[in-house]
């Protein structure tokens, strides 16, 4: 798939290992910004991504520039194979995590935004979910206080985009996940709102 100056491809399982360091660097760079404020390191990323890549249903969509450099990526896997923190609210609500395909993250360097990558990332992961027999896709967005001191004055949430492509917040489904914010000595728990749609 091509959008603007970017090309997109779903990586084969045999390509995962070679892509993990690029994916880790992208996650660290992109998630350092609002609203994640993530203070990441390659060791943590390698552990996190290795667990993700171990899922038989794991998907990585790579976005590459004209020189073939990976400048963005989106990941997904069956929810039951992902971190237990994300499946826990489903189990509490009486929903079977096995029924959901989890769209984990989309990361793209800022200079390549506005070229259709967001839509391509969702469409290609949703196609992978359908191919695996899933009928429901979900993701989680971090919830930050409106008066958080690090919130940029010009920040525009992605809620309107997510709604345009069919996703809605799922009432009563909120996950919690820990990471270290910039300036923090230790990890702290962050709430995440679960969004979903039928495929």
Secondary structure, DSSP 8 states (H G I E B T S, - for coil): -EETTEEEEE--GGGHHHHHHHHHHHHHHHHTSTTT-B---HHHHHHHHHHHHTSTT-EEEEEE-TTS-EEEEEEEEEGGGS-HHHHHHHHHTT--GGG-EEEEEEEE-GGGTTSSHHHHHHHHHHHHHHHTT--EEEEEEE---TT-TT--TT---SHHHHHHTT-EEEEEEEEEEEE-BTT-SS-EEEEEEEEEEE-
